[in-house]
Amino acid sequence: MMIIKNLTVSVAEKKILDDISFSFEKNKVYALMGPNGSGKSTLAYTLAGHPAYVLSKRSRIKYQSIDIGSLTADKRAKKGIFLSFQSPLSLNGVTVFQLLRLALSGKKDPVAIKREMEKLGKELKIKPELLKRSLNEGASGGEKKKLELLQAVILGAEFLIFDEIDTGVDVDALKTIATYLDSIKKGKTVLLITHYNRILKYIKPDKVVVLVNGQIVKTGDHKLAEEIEANGYTKYQKHIG
């Protein structure tokens, strides 16, 4: 579904990612792990099309066999790429329904959007009043992450990137989010960026990718995440100059 090749990315002329090549497949869950400053969020923003991240001439990003390296973030979003933020912002005066209705104007009937939103809200255990308020207003960390997941699903995203979806989330919310993600992964690709093994106890990744100093230094199955939780990243950092 998504292939990155020779991906080198800089921000303000500082190189963050260094010649990364990797393939993300459909129907799979990936966990991207690494120490602070390793480039995890940079990779997320780059895939989503953030304009501040500059690609080298050799860098290639293909999504569904199409080169999207030059596409803007809004065009990538329309193709099904969704990025959840670490700290979702509040949007004063705009409800989640109004936001979705605008984003899906001409694609989905507003009544259908509302019904889907209410149904999904129940499945994700989102308090009904939160769906009526301004987006994220008065919401806890876990509730904000649930609202982002709700938006991703209703928008029909097929490549879902969740940057630290487990940050500020209690155990119950984490279980709800992970269980739901596991139930909808068919036909989609899910990329979870995390420092810890918390969420991976409730959704087993098909592949764990370790990023250190802008380079992929190790890949493996879910057991790799358990090994990192026990021993940290020290042995992987030693081999990066």
C-alpha positions as CSV (number, residue, x, y, z in Angstrom):
1,M,0.0,0.0,0.0
2,M,2.8,2.5,0.9
3,I,6.4,2.1,-0.3
4,I,9.1,4.5,0.8
5,K,12.5,4.3,-0.9
6,N,15.7,6.2,-0.2
7,L,13.7,8.6,2.0
8,T,16.0,11.4,3.3
9,V,14.2,14.2,5.0
10,S,15.4,17.6,6.3
11,V,13.8,20.4,8.3
12,A,15.4,23.8,8.1
13,E,18.4,22.2,6.4
14,K,18.9,19.7,9.2
15,K,18.7,16.1,8.2
16,I,16.3,14.1,10.3
17,L,15.7,10.9,8.3
18,D,18.6,9.3,6.5
19,D,18.0,7.0,3.4
20,I,15.0,5.0,4.7
21,S,13.4,2.3,2.6
22,F,10.4,0.3,3.8
23,S,7.1,-1.2,2.6
24,F,3.8,-1.0,4.5
25,E,1.2,-3.6,3.5
26,K,-2.5,-3.6,3.6
27,N,-4.4,-5.5,6.4
28,K,-1.4,-5.0,8.7
29,V,-0.6,-3.1,11.9
30,Y,2.9,-1.6,12.3
31,A,4.5,-0.2,15.4
32,L,7.2,2.4,15.0
33,M,9.3,2.7,18.0
34,G,12.5,4.6,19.0
35,P,14.0,7.0,21.5
36,N,13.1,10.7,21.7
37,G,14.4,12.6,18.7
38,S,14.8,9.5,16.5
39,G,12.6,10.8,13.7
40,K,9.3,9.0,14.3
41,S,7.1,12.1,14.1
42,T,9.1,13.4,11.2
43,L,8.3,10.2,9.3
44,A,4.6,10.6,10.2
45,Y,4.4,14.2,9.0
46,T,6.4,13.4,5.9
47,L,4.0,10.6,4.9
48,A,1.1,13.0,5.5
49,G,2.6,15.7,3.4
50,H,3.6,18.4,5.9
51,P,5.2,21.2,3.8
52,A,8.0,21.9,6.3
53,Y,9.7,18.6,5.6
54,V,11.9,18.6,2.6
55,L,12.7,15.4,0.6
56,S,16.0,14.7,-1.2
57,K,15.9,14.2,-4.9
58,R,16.3,10.5,-4.5
59,S,13.5,10.1,-2.1
60,R,10.4,8.3,-3.3
61,I,7.0,7.8,-1.6
62,K,4.5,5.6,-3.4
63,Y,0.9,5.1,-2.2
64,Q,-1.3,2.6,-4.0
65,S,1.3,2.6,-6.8
66,I,1.1,6.3,-7.3
67,D,4.1,8.6,-6.5
68,I,2.8,11.1,-3.9
69,G,6.1,12.8,-3.0
70,S,4.9,16.1,-4.6
71,L,1.3,15.9,-3.4
72,T,0.1,18.4,-0.8
73,A,-1.3,17.2,2.6
74,D,-5.0,17.8,1.5
75,K,-4.6,15.7,-1.6
76,R,-3.0,12.9,0.3
77,A,-5.8,13.1,2.8
78,K,-8.3,12.7,0.0
79,K,-6.5,9.6,-1.1
80,G,-7.0,8.1,2.3
81,I,-4.0,9.0,4.4
82,F,-4.9,10.1,7.9
83,L,-2.6,11.5,10.6
84,S,-3.7,11.7,14.2
85,F,-1.8,14.3,16.2
86,Q,0.0,13.7,19.5
87,S,-2.0,16.5,21.2
88,P,-5.2,17.2,19.3
89,L,-6.2,20.8,19.4
90,S,-9.7,22.2,20.3
91,L,-11.7,23.9,17.6
92,N,-13.9,26.5,19.1
93,G,-17.4,26.8,17.7
94,V,-17.1,23.8,15.4
95,T,-18.5,20.4,16.4
96,V,-17.1,17.1,15.1
97,F,-20.3,16.7,13.0
98,Q,-19.8,20.1,11.3
99,L,-16.2,19.3,10.6
100,L,-17.1,15.9,9.0
101,R,-20.0,17.3,7.0
102,L,-17.7,19.9,5.5
103,A,-14.9,17.4,4.8
104,L,-17.4,15.0,3.2
105,S,-19.5,17.6,1.3
106,G,-20.8,16.0,-1.8
107,K,-19.6,12.5,-0.8
108,K,-21.8,11.5,2.0
109,D,-25.3,12.5,3.0
110,P,-25.3,14.6,6.3
111,V,-27.9,12.4,7.8
112,A,-25.8,9.3,7.1
113,I,-22.8,11.0,8.6
114,K,-24.7,11.9,11.8
115,R,-26.0,8.3,12.2
116,E,-22.5,6.8,11.6
117,M,-21.0,9.3,14.1
118,E,-23.5,8.4,16.8
119,K,-23.1,4.7,16.2
120,L,-19.4,4.8,16.3
121,G,-19.5,7.1,19.3
122,K,-21.3,4.4,21.2
123,E,-18.8,1.7,20.1
124,L,-15.9,3.9,21.2
125,K,-17.7,4.8,24.4
126,I,-17.5,8.5,23.7
127,K,-19.8,10.6,25.9
128,P,-22.8,11.9,23.7
129,E,-22.3,15.4,25.0
130,L,-18.7,15.5,23.6
131,L,-20.2,15.0,20.1
132,K,-22.4,18.1,20.6
133,R,-19.7,20.4,21.9
134,S,-17.0,22.3,20.1
135,L,-14.4,19.7,18.9
136,N,-12.3,18.4,21.9
137,E,-13.7,21.1,24.2
138,G,-13.6,19.7,27.8
139,A,-12.3,16.3,26.5
140,S,-9.7,14.2,28.3
141,G,-6.6,12.9,26.6
142,G,-8.3,9.6,25.9
143,E,-11.5,11.2,24.7
144,K,-9.6,13.3,22.2
145,K,-7.8,10.3,20.8
146,K,-11.2,8.5,20.5
147,L,-12.6,11.5,18.6
148,E,-9.7,11.4,16.2
149,L,-10.2,7.7,15.6
150,L,-13.9,8.4,15.0
151,Q,-13.0,11.0,12.4
152,A,-10.5,8.7,10.6
153,V,-13.1,5.9,10.3
154,I,-15.9,8.2,9.0
155,L,-13.6,9.9,6.5
156,G,-12.9,6.4,5.1
157,A,-9.1,6.6,5.7
158,E,-7.2,3.5,4.5
159,F,-3.7,4.4,5.8
160,L,-4.1,5.5,9.4
161,I,-1.1,7.0,11.3
162,F,-1.5,7.5,15.0
163,D,1.3,9.4,16.6
164,E,1.5,8.5,20.3
165,I,-2.2,7.5,20.5
166,D,-1.4,6.1,23.9
167,T,-0.2,9.3,25.5
168,G,-2.4,10.7,28.2
169,V,-4.8,7.8,27.8
170,D,-6.1,5.6,30.7
171,V,-6.2,1.9,30.5
172,D,-9.9,1.6,29.8
173,A,-9.7,4.0,26.9
174,L,-6.5,2.4,25.6
175,K,-8.3,-1.0,25.5
176,T,-11.3,0.5,23.7
177,I,-9.1,2.2,21.1
178,A,-6.8,-0.8,20.5
179,T,-9.7,-3.3,20.3
180,Y,-11.5,-1.2,17.8
181,L,-8.4,-0.6,15.7
182,D,-7.8,-4.4,15.6
183,S,-11.4,-4.9,14.4
184,I,-11.2,-2.5,11.4
185,K,-7.7,-3.3,10.1
186,K,-9.0,-5.4,7.2
187,G,-8.4,-3.4,4.0
188,K,-6.4,-0.8,5.9
189,T,-2.9,-0.2,7.1
190,V,-2.4,1.0,10.6
191,L,0.8,2.7,11.8
192,L,1.2,3.2,15.5
193,I,4.0,5.4,16.7
194,T,4.8,4.8,20.3
195,H,7.5,5.0,22.9
196,Y,6.1,2.2,25.0
197,N,4.6,-1.3,24.8
198,R,1.3,-0.3,26.5
199,I,-1.0,-0.2,23.5
200,L,0.8,-3.2,21.9
201,K,-0.5,-5.4,24.8
202,Y,-4.0,-4.9,23.4
203,I,-3.3,-4.9,19.7
204,K,-0.6,-7.2,18.4
205,P,1.5,-5.5,15.6
206,D,2.4,-7.6,12.5
207,K,5.7,-5.8,12.5
208,V,7.7,-3.6,14.8
209,V,10.1,-1.1,13.2
210,V,12.9,0.5,15.3
211,L,14.1,4.0,14.3
212,V,17.2,5.4,15.8
213,N,18.9,8.7,14.7
214,G,16.8,8.8,11.5
215,Q,17.6,5.2,10.4
216,I,15.7,1.9,10.6
217,V,18.0,-0.2,12.7
218,K,15.8,-3.2,13.4
219,T,12.5,-4.8,12.4
220,G,10.7,-7.8,14.0
221,D,7.4,-9.1,15.3
222,H,5.6,-8.1,18.5
223,K,8.3,-9.8,20.5
224,L,10.7,-7.1,19.5
225,A,8.5,-4.5,21.3
226,E,8.7,-6.7,24.5
227,E,12.5,-6.9,24.2
228,I,12.7,-3.1,23.9
229,E,10.5,-2.6,26.9
230,A,12.8,-4.8,28.9
231,N,16.2,-3.6,27.7
232,G,15.7,-0.2,26.0
233,Y,17.4,1.1,22.9
234,T,21.0,1.1,24.1
235,K,22.3,-1.8,21.9
236,Y,20.7,-0.3,18.8
237,Q,22.1,3.2,19.5
238,K,25.7,1.8,19.7
239,H,25.8,1.0,16.0
240,I,24.7,4.4,14.8
241,G,27.6,6.9,14.2
